[in-house]
Amino acid sequence: MVIGADGLRSALRRQMLGGDAPRFTGQVAYRAVLDAEGAPPVAPGATVWIGPGRHLVSYPLRSGRAVNVVAVEAREDWRCESWVEPGDPCALRRGFAGWCPEVAALLARVETCHLWALFDRAPLPRWSEGRVGLLGDACHPTLPFMAQGAAMAIEDAWVLADALEGRTPQDALKAYECARKPRTSRLQKIARQNGALYHLSGPLGAAGVRARLGLARRLPVGLQLAPLDRVYGYDATRAVPPGDGGPGALARRHVSPGG
């Protein structure tokens, strides 16, 4: 059995399904990690600042000892996919000039950063061929706007391992795809939608986003977070193979974040 977990530009995917190229989204992302000591305080969860053509996310790392900063902007002149390509902190600050004091204070602390272009692919018609299958970004690359790309690959691995119990490799790969494809396709779609939502395109779009966010803030926290439970409350370890051992979909269960 061969599993291709070799990323967005998977060689195994290309051999199985042809050489279509990933689509550049027109967005690039700066990444920086700051020492929390002396840095502006950040909320215990993720905070997203949104504006025309760009947005910025910050959240604590390493039990609060560090702060992760991801700043995304619409840009057509950069298509380098590398995660380790050096970025220019001054260019990052210029891109967010005039934003709120909290953003300015965070970016003032950035001494080094990396820059990479964001690429995307449409959902695949199939994930396997005989004993050969795909996993993670090789079959469902997910933009970072739901923070679920790595999580999807980890879930894939668990469900595939579970599907192999009592099945041939071919049937296990079919069962794994049936179980995973609806969820990963939905997450891909939500992440794409968030990429557009966060950039407030056009005056009408910006007004609509502000109205939606304003309404959401008036709701109890539980109701605000309820739509996200299907994303963050999912528990892949509770996927149960069907009893007949065939290639049918695995039974998927969801639990609340505190369950």
C-alpha positions as CSV (number, residue, x, y, z in Angstrom):
1,M,0.0,0.0,0.0
2,V,1.3,3.5,-0.9
3,I,0.1,6.7,0.7
4,G,1.0,10.1,-0.8
5,A,1.2,12.6,2.0
6,D,3.5,14.9,0.0
7,G,1.6,18.2,0.0
8,L,0.0,20.6,-2.4
9,R,2.3,19.7,-5.3
10,S,2.1,16.0,-4.6
11,A,4.1,13.9,-7.1
12,L,1.8,10.9,-6.4
13,R,-1.3,12.9,-7.1
14,R,0.2,14.1,-10.4
15,Q,0.9,10.5,-11.5
16,M,-2.6,9.4,-10.5
17,L,-4.7,12.3,-11.9
18,G,-2.5,14.4,-14.2
19,G,-0.4,17.5,-13.9
20,D,-2.9,20.3,-13.2
21,A,-1.2,23.2,-11.5
22,P,-2.4,24.7,-8.1
23,R,-4.2,28.0,-8.4
24,F,-2.6,31.1,-6.9
25,T,-5.2,32.9,-4.8
26,G,-3.8,36.4,-5.2
27,Q,-2.9,36.5,-1.5
28,V,0.4,36.3,0.3
29,A,1.1,35.8,4.0
30,Y,3.7,37.1,6.4
31,R,4.5,34.9,9.4
32,A,6.4,36.0,12.5
33,V,6.8,34.7,16.0
34,L,7.5,37.2,18.8
35,D,8.8,36.8,22.3
36,A,5.8,37.6,24.5
37,E,8.0,39.3,27.1
38,G,7.7,43.0,26.3
39,A,5.2,42.4,23.5
40,P,1.7,43.9,23.6
41,P,-0.7,41.6,25.4
42,V,-2.8,39.3,23.2
43,A,-6.1,37.6,23.9
44,P,-5.9,34.0,25.1
45,G,-7.5,32.8,21.8
46,A,-7.1,34.0,18.2
47,T,-7.8,37.6,17.3
48,V,-8.5,38.6,13.7
49,W,-8.2,42.2,12.5
50,I,-9.8,42.7,9.1
51,G,-9.7,45.5,6.5
52,P,-9.7,46.3,2.8
53,G,-7.4,43.9,1.0
54,R,-5.7,42.4,4.1
55,H,-6.2,40.9,7.5
56,L,-4.0,40.0,10.5
57,V,-4.3,37.2,13.0
58,S,-2.5,36.9,16.4
59,Y,-2.6,34.2,19.1
60,P,-0.3,33.0,22.0
61,L,2.1,30.1,21.6
62,R,4.2,28.0,24.0
63,S,1.9,28.5,27.0
64,G,1.9,32.3,26.4
65,R,5.7,32.7,26.1
66,A,5.4,33.6,22.4
67,V,3.0,35.3,20.1
68,N,2.3,34.1,16.6
69,V,1.4,36.8,13.9
70,V,0.1,36.0,10.5
71,A,-0.6,38.9,8.2
72,V,-2.3,38.3,4.8
73,E,-2.6,40.8,2.0
74,A,-3.9,40.7,-1.6
75,R,-0.9,40.8,-3.9
76,E,-0.2,39.5,-7.4
77,D,3.6,40.1,-7.6
78,W,4.7,37.3,-5.3
79,R,4.2,33.6,-6.0
80,C,7.0,31.9,-4.1
81,E,5.5,28.9,-2.2
82,S,8.3,28.4,0.2
83,W,7.6,28.7,3.9
84,V,11.2,29.8,4.6
85,E,11.5,32.7,2.1
86,P,12.6,35.8,4.1
87,G,10.1,38.6,4.2
88,D,10.7,42.3,4.8
89,P,9.4,43.5,8.2
90,C,9.4,47.1,6.9
91,A,7.2,46.1,4.0
92,L,4.9,44.3,6.4
93,R,4.6,47.4,8.5
94,R,4.0,49.6,5.5
95,G,1.2,47.3,4.3
96,F,-0.7,47.8,7.6
97,A,0.2,51.5,8.2
98,G,-2.7,53.4,9.7
99,W,-4.3,50.4,11.3
100,C,-5.3,50.3,15.0
101,P,-2.7,50.9,17.8
102,E,-2.8,47.2,18.8
103,V,-1.7,46.1,15.3
104,A,0.9,48.8,15.0
105,A,2.4,47.7,18.4
106,L,2.6,44.1,17.4
107,L,4.2,44.8,14.0
108,A,6.7,47.2,15.6
109,R,8.1,44.2,17.4
110,V,8.7,42.1,14.2
111,E,12.4,41.7,13.5
112,T,12.3,38.8,11.2
113,C,9.4,37.2,9.2
114,H,8.8,34.8,6.3
115,L,6.6,35.4,3.3
116,W,4.8,32.8,1.2
117,A,2.1,32.8,-1.5
118,L,-1.2,31.0,-0.9
119,F,-2.2,28.4,-3.5
120,D,-5.4,26.4,-3.7
121,R,-6.9,23.4,-5.5
122,A,-10.5,22.3,-6.2
123,P,-11.7,19.1,-4.5
124,L,-10.5,15.9,-6.3
125,P,-12.9,13.5,-8.0
126,R,-11.2,10.6,-6.2
127,W,-8.4,10.0,-3.7
128,S,-7.2,6.6,-4.6
129,E,-6.3,4.1,-7.3
130,G,-6.0,0.5,-6.3
131,R,-3.6,0.3,-3.4
132,V,-2.4,3.9,-3.8
133,G,-4.1,6.7,-1.9
134,L,-3.6,10.4,-1.0
135,L,-3.7,12.1,2.4
136,G,-3.7,15.7,3.7
137,D,-2.8,18.5,1.4
138,A,-2.0,16.0,-1.3
139,C,-5.8,15.6,-1.8
140,H,-7.5,18.5,-0.1
141,P,-5.1,21.5,0.5
142,T,-6.9,23.9,2.8
143,L,-6.2,27.6,3.0
144,P,-5.2,28.8,6.5
145,F,-8.3,30.8,7.2
146,M,-9.8,28.2,9.5
147,A,-6.5,27.0,11.0
148,Q,-7.4,23.4,10.0
149,G,-4.9,22.3,7.3
150,A,-2.7,20.2,9.6
151,A,-5.7,19.1,11.7
152,M,-7.3,17.6,8.5
153,A,-4.2,15.6,7.8
154,I,-4.0,14.2,11.3
155,E,-7.7,13.3,11.2
156,D,-7.1,11.6,7.8
157,A,-4.4,9.5,9.3
158,W,-6.5,8.3,12.2
159,V,-9.5,7.5,10.0
160,L,-7.5,5.6,7.4
161,A,-5.7,3.6,10.1
162,D,-9.1,2.7,11.6
163,A,-10.6,1.8,8.1
164,L,-7.7,-0.7,7.6
165,E,-9.0,-2.9,10.4
166,G,-10.5,-6.0,8.6
167,R,-10.4,-4.6,5.1
168,T,-8.3,-4.9,2.0
169,P,-6.2,-1.8,1.3
170,Q,-8.5,-1.0,-1.7
171,D,-11.7,-1.2,0.4
172,A,-10.0,0.7,3.3
173,L,-9.0,3.6,1.0
174,K,-12.6,3.8,-0.4
175,A,-14.1,3.8,3.1
176,Y,-11.6,6.4,4.3
177,E,-12.5,8.7,1.3
178,C,-16.2,8.3,1.9
179,A,-15.8,9.2,5.5
180,R,-13.4,12.2,5.0
181,K,-14.3,13.8,1.8
182,P,-17.5,15.6,2.9
183,R,-15.7,17.1,5.9
184,T,-12.6,18.2,4.1
185,S,-14.5,19.6,1.1
186,R,-16.6,21.6,3.5
187,L,-13.6,23.0,5.3
188,Q,-11.9,23.9,2.0
189,K,-15.0,25.9,1.1
190,I,-15.3,27.7,4.4
191,A,-11.6,28.6,4.4
192,R,-12.0,30.1,0.9
193,Q,-15.0,32.1,2.0
194,N,-13.2,33.4,5.0
195,G,-10.3,34.6,2.8
196,A,-12.8,36.8,0.9
197,L,-14.7,37.8,4.1
198,Y,-11.7,39.0,5.9
199,H,-10.7,41.4,3.1
200,L,-13.8,43.5,3.0
201,S,-13.9,43.8,-0.8
202,G,-15.9,46.8,-1.9
203,P,-18.0,49.2,0.1
204,L,-21.2,47.1,0.0
205,G,-19.2,44.0,1.0
206,A,-17.6,45.8,3.9
207,A,-20.9,47.1,5.1
208,G,-22.4,43.6,5.0
209,V,-19.5,42.1,6.9
210,R,-19.7,44.8,9.6
211,A,-23.4,44.3,9.9
212,R,-23.0,40.5,10.3
213,L,-20.2,40.9,12.9
214,G,-22.2,43.5,14.8
215,L,-25.2,41.2,15.0
216,A,-23.1,38.3,16.1
217,R,-21.5,40.3,18.9
218,R,-25.0,40.8,20.4
219,L,-25.6,37.1,20.7
220,P,-24.6,35.0,23.7
221,V,-21.2,33.5,23.4
222,G,-22.6,30.0,23.1
223,L,-24.7,31.0,20.1
224,Q,-21.8,32.8,18.5
225,L,-19.7,29.7,18.6
226,A,-22.4,27.1,17.8
227,P,-21.7,27.2,14.0
228,L,-18.1,26.3,14.7
229,D,-18.8,23.2,16.7
230,R,-19.0,21.1,13.5
231,V,-15.4,22.2,12.8
232,Y,-13.7,22.3,16.1
233,G,-15.9,19.9,18.1
234,Y,-15.3,17.0,15.6
235,D,-13.6,14.0,17.1
236,A,-12.0,11.7,14.5
237,T,-11.1,9.1,17.2
238,R,-14.8,8.3,17.4
239,A,-15.2,7.4,13.8
240,V,-16.5,3.8,13.7
241,P,-16.1,1.5,10.7
242,P,-19.4,0.0,9.4
243,G,-20.0,-3.5,10.5
244,D,-20.0,-5.1,7.1
245,G,-16.4,-4.3,6.4
246,G,-17.4,-2.8,3.0
247,P,-16.4,0.6,1.5
248,G,-19.3,2.5,2.9
249,A,-18.9,5.8,4.8
250,L,-17.7,5.6,8.3
251,A,-20.2,6.7,11.0
252,R,-19.0,10.1,12.2
253,R,-19.8,11.5,15.6
254,H,-19.5,15.1,16.8
255,V,-18.8,16.2,20.4
256,S,-18.9,19.6,21.9
257,P,-15.6,21.3,22.6
258,G,-16.0,20.4,26.3
259,G,-17.3,16.9,25.7
